[in-house]
Amino acid sequence: MSAPRHLTLADRATVREDAAIEAATPTADEYRQAAELRAALRFYARRSEEVARRHGITPRQYHLLLMIKGTADGSQRSTVTGIAERLQLTQSSVTELVTRAQEAGLIERVASERDGRVVHLLLTPLAEEKLAAVVTEHGPDRRRLLEILSTLDRGPGAV
């Protein structure tokens, strides 16, 4: 949609923005997919909380343990900074969470052999046991979510 030449630059920009918004208006199918995605994510999050508590850890502890064990590099260790980035939390929030998890006997802090400023977080045997139980019980829910995501991804106007 082109703006008539007699409009000011600001008016022309508004016409272009209005046209872009009109063109970007979601379809009914896109709303349905967005709703299905949100419902599936919420179900998965809720089940994660329930399963974690059933195995004697808080949902936040579960996220912490999972991020340590499931590091992208396969080292099964992380740092406070790495956890903060992956969980999208502040460094101070993660430090507090790590301290409480250490007090609960779930993680150990180990100084880096290469850099004295770096402290690695490792799971204790107790944490390994609890995390394995949660991940195992939560497996069907994870597979269901992945199935829903792949279905939504194939549909028209995929989310």
C-alpha positions as semicolon CSV with decimal commas, in nm:
position;residue;x (nm);y (nm);z (nm)
1;M;0,000;0,000;0,000
2;S;0,165;0,326;-0,105
3;A;0,092;0,655;0,066
4;P;-0,051;0,943;-0,141
5;R;0,212;1,206;-0,225
6;H;0,026;1,493;-0,054
7;L;0,078;1,342;0,296
8;T;0,357;1,460;0,525
9;L;0,648;1,227;0,600
10;A;0,497;1,151;0,941
11;D;0,159;1,073;0,785
12;R;0,323;0,848;0,526
13;A;0,505;0,661;0,803
14;T;0,174;0,614;0,986
15;V;0,009;0,477;0,671
16;R;0,299;0,233;0,623
17;E;0,280;0,126;0,991
18;D;-0,097;0,076;0,966
19;A;-0,050;-0,136;0,654
20;A;0,219;-0,343;0,826
21;I;-0,003;-0,399;1,130
22;E;-0,295;-0,496;0,908
23;A;-0,077;-0,739;0,713
24;A;0,058;-0,882;1,040
25;T;-0,282;-0,945;1,200
26;P;-0,278;-1,309;1,320
27;T;-0,517;-1,557;1,166
28;A;-0,758;-1,769;1,369
29;D;-0,524;-2,066;1,315
30;E;-0,229;-1,868;1,451
31;Y;-0,429;-1,780;1,764
32;R;-0,523;-2,147;1,804
33;Q;-0,160;-2,256;1,767
34;A;-0,040;-1,991;2,011
35;A;-0,302;-2,105;2,263
36;E;-0,210;-2,472;2,216
37;L;0,158;-2,391;2,261
38;R;0,092;-2,190;2,577
39;A;-0,129;-2,463;2,723
40;A;0,129;-2,733;2,645
41;L;0,411;-2,530;2,799
42;R;0,206;-2,460;3,111
43;F;0,110;-2,827;3,147
44;Y;0,475;-2,926;3,115
45;A;0,589;-2,664;3,367
46;R;0,320;-2,766;3,615
47;R;0,408;-3,135;3,583
48;S;0,777;-3,050;3,633
49;E;0,689;-2,881;3,960
50;E;0,478;-3,174;4,079
51;V;0,734;-3,439;3,987
52;A;1,023;-3,247;4,142
53;R;0,836;-3,204;4,471
54;R;0,740;-3,571;4,474
55;H;1,111;-3,654;4,465
56;G;1,203;-3,417;4,746
57;I;1,340;-3,116;4,560
58;T;1,192;-2,777;4,478
59;P;1,115;-2,680;4,118
60;R;1,401;-2,427;4,129
61;Q;1,640;-2,692;4,258
62;Y;1,528;-2,920;3,976
63;H;1,605;-2,649;3,719
64;L;1,944;-2,587;3,878
65;L;2,039;-2,955;3,886
66;L;1,917;-3,007;3,531
67;M;2,121;-2,712;3,399
68;I;2,433;-2,847;3,571
69;K;2,388;-3,207;3,456
70;G;2,268;-3,114;3,106
71;T;2,539;-2,868;3,005
72;A;2,578;-2,821;2,631
73;D;2,946;-2,919;2,642
74;G;2,871;-3,249;2,819
75;S;3,096;-3,166;3,115
76;Q;2,806;-3,201;3,363
77;R;2,933;-2,898;3,553
78;S;2,856;-2,530;3,533
79;T;2,921;-2,194;3,691
80;V;2,688;-1,945;3,855
81;T;2,722;-1,725;3,546
82;G;2,639;-2,014;3,313
83;I;2,332;-2,106;3,518
84;A;2,217;-1,743;3,530
85;E;2,236;-1,721;3,151
86;R;2,053;-2,048;3,088
87;L;1,777;-1,986;3,344
88;Q;1,748;-1,615;3,264
89;L;1,795;-1,522;3,630
90;T;2,016;-1,264;3,797
91;Q;2,354;-1,370;3,926
92;S;2,248;-1,292;4,283
93;S;1,935;-1,511;4,252
94;V;2,143;-1,802;4,125
95;T;2,404;-1,753;4,397
96;E;2,130;-1,773;4,660
97;L;1,981;-2,083;4,493
98;V;2,325;-2,247;4,476
99;T;2,391;-2,173;4,843
100;R;2,062;-2,332;4,946
101;A;2,123;-2,633;4,721
102;Q;2,470;-2,676;4,869
103;E;2,326;-2,658;5,222
104;A;2,074;-2,928;5,120
105;G;2,360;-3,152;5,009
106;L;2,270;-3,133;4,638
107;I;2,572;-2,959;4,486
108;E;2,940;-2,905;4,549
109;R;3,149;-2,604;4,458
110;V;3,489;-2,694;4,315
111;A;3,758;-2,442;4,225
112;S;3,872;-2,453;3,863
113;E;4,215;-2,605;3,810
114;R;4,281;-2,359;3,525
115;D;4,144;-2,034;3,668
116;G;4,133;-1,961;4,039
117;R;3,853;-1,707;3,988
118;V;3,617;-1,975;3,853
119;V;3,413;-2,209;4,069
120;H;3,242;-2,508;3,908
121;L;2,915;-2,649;4,035
122;L;2,883;-3,027;4,046
123;L;2,603;-3,258;4,155
124;T;2,640;-3,473;4,464
125;P;2,538;-3,840;4,455
126;L;2,213;-3,741;4,632
127;A;2,137;-3,486;4,360
128;E;2,224;-3,738;4,087
129;E;1,972;-3,981;4,238
130;K;1,694;-3,724;4,274
131;L;1,749;-3,572;3,930
132;A;1,752;-3,913;3,761
133;A;1,419;-3,997;3,926
134;V;1,259;-3,670;3,816
135;V;1,388;-3,689;3,458
136;T;1,276;-4,052;3,429
137;E;0,926;-3,988;3,563
138;H;0,893;-3,670;3,357
139;G;1,002;-3,845;3,034
140;P;0,651;-3,910;2,894
141;D;0,557;-3,546;2,953
142;R;0,872;-3,430;2,772
143;R;0,799;-3,658;2,476
144;R;0,438;-3,531;2,465
145;L;0,557;-3,168;2,460
146;L;0,806;-3,241;2,183
147;E;0,531;-3,411;1,983
148;I;0,301;-3,110;2,027
149;L;0,582;-2,873;1,927
150;S;0,659;-3,069;1,612
151;T;0,288;-3,079;1,521
152;L;0,253;-2,704;1,568
153;D;0,569;-2,644;1,369
154;R;0,427;-2,825;1,066
155;G;0,094;-2,644;1,063
156;P;0,012;-2,339;0,852
157;G;0,121;-2,018;1,022
158;A;0,343;-2,218;1,256
159;V;0,424;-2,059;1,587
